[in-house]
Amino acid sequence: MSRFITDPRFDGIKPFEKKIWLSSPTMHGDEQHWVDNAIETNWVSTVGANINEVEKQVASYIGVRYAVALSCGTAALHLATKLAGEKLYGQARPNRGTLQGHRVFCSDMTFDASINPVAYEDGEAIFIDTEPDTWNMSPEALEKAFALYPDVRLIIAAHLYGTPGKMEEIKRIADAHGALIVEDAAESLGAKYKLNGTWVETGTLGNYNCISFNGNKIITGSAGGMFLTDSEEDANKVRKWSTQSREAAPWYQHEEIGYNYRMSNIIAGVIRGQLPYLNGHIAQKKAIYERYKAGFADLPVQMNPFDPEKSQPNFWLSCMIIDADAMAPMVRGDQDYLYTTEPGKSSPHEILDALAAFNAEGRPIWKPMHMQPIYRTHAFITTEGNGRGRTNAYISGSGADVGADIFRRGLCLPSDNKMTPEQQDIIIDIIHRCFR
Ligand SMILES: Cc1ncc(COP(=O)(O)O)c(C=O)c1O
């Protein structure tokens, strides 16, 4: 990595004294107040005023009737998926998941926390390829998937990097097939989407909706997540499951499997302090995205795309994708990579290494789930149908795989909202020099 420091292409650039992070927590002071308040009032537990308050505030911001505060977004996704499974296929025995023997259509290019709950519930994830317009689930591939697996009744759709997916189309397809949607809005809190002519928040677009307050998200509690719904019954069920599924009895009585998934009142204090700053963080992230976009205007790269007519992203992470003909050779193994440099070209790993050499953090795009060793045997559906086994040793050409292509050519840029414009200009300069 130190070779970048001595590489003449980078002459005059000095490493940042303090690391520029991909996306780190931004505290404002109010967080300390509410954490102290929890301790002073001795509500150091999974009950307390901070929890009640953040549930109320988030439900009101998003425009849902109920928000259930949980330990993390993954817990929210698990209980949302379990709820969907129970609704579709009935209550499962204690040692079985609600999705046993059933397939679920899942976003492919996402964090595995989106879709692991299918496995927690003993179901089988079928991965749906990505579309190039928003980098989310392709409605066209989803249609193909229903043609191949008409019995499927559940879809898990994520909004990547804060950009809403094509939910109008996805909802229309789901309705046509009587399928339910689990919406993973972990990365997109505060992003807006125009649904049938009306602007709504992500987190309202599925039958079961989830958000995250993980340390790198647009606002954070250090951890935490929420299940969002208009259904009182669903909210009550998730609250019950998340607190070990106690029945109404004087002792610990259980008729259902329970989980210890409730949010802590201390964590809720951090979130309570962060909530007033959500819109401010979005504005900062948007400015970062726009500064990159302008800074890269003369490079053979594009920013992560969105349709301004249909969506207002929260710009959680700024990403870029290198034009196909400006990609320098790069190969990836399962755990390592190799690349060469060529004038006028670069590659995600060259850029990520250059950024790291100068003390800035980027990240590869989420590696699509169909490429993950753990899910190698699961079906993958593209706009052309079955996406597995599409190449032929004897006939040239290969099947479409949009996710694999974005993963190969794309990367996440330092998107920390504490990064100054001057620091961002240096990052833009470093990336320019990668193409020399
Ligand atoms: C798309 C996506 N889904 C789910 C999660 C899981 O959220 P958490 O880390 O709060 O469990 C994350 C982030 O961590 C995410 O980015």
The ligand as an SDF file (V2000), in Angstrom:
LIG
                    3D

 16 16  0  0  0  0  0  0  0  0999 V2000
  -29.2280   -3.6870    3.8490 C   0  0  0  0  0  0  0  0  0  0  0  0
  -29.0230   -4.0180    5.2920 C   0  0  0  0  0  0  0  0  0  0  0  0
  -29.8740   -4.8770    5.8700 N   0  0  0  0  0  0  0  0  0  0  0  0
  -29.7700   -5.1880    7.1650 C   0  0  0  0  0  0  0  0  0  0  0  0
  -28.7850   -4.6650    7.9560 C   0  0  0  0  0  0  0  0  0  0  0  0
  -28.6930   -5.1290    9.3630 C   0  0  0  0  0  0  0  0  0  0  0  0
  -28.8700   -4.1500   10.3000 O   0  0  0  0  0  0  0  0  0  0  0  0
  -28.1840   -4.2920   11.7420 P   0  0  0  0  0  0  0  0  0  0  0  0
  -26.7160   -4.1300   11.5750 O   0  0  0  0  0  0  0  0  0  0  0  0
  -28.8180   -3.2060   12.5300 O   0  0  0  0  0  0  0  0  0  0  0  0
  -28.5370   -5.6450   12.2860 O   0  0  0  0  0  0  0  0  0  0  0  0
  -27.8770   -3.7450    7.3950 C   0  0  0  0  0  0  0  0  0  0  0  0
  -26.7930   -3.0820    8.1420 C   0  0  0  0  0  0  0  0  0  0  0  0
  -26.1420   -3.3860    9.0110 O   0  0  0  0  0  0  0  0  0  0  0  0
  -27.9920   -3.4420    6.0310 C   0  0  0  0  0  0  0  0  0  0  0  0
  -27.1230   -2.6000    5.4540 O   0  0  0  0  0  0  0  0  0  0  0  0
  1  2  1  0
  2  3  1  0
  2 15  2  0
  3  4  2  0
  4  5  1  0
  5  6  1  0
  5 12  2  0
  6  7  1  0
  7  8  1  0
  8  9  2  0
  8 10  1  0
  8 11  1  0
 12 13  1  0
 12 15  1  0
 13 14  2  0
 15 16  1  0
M  END
$$$$
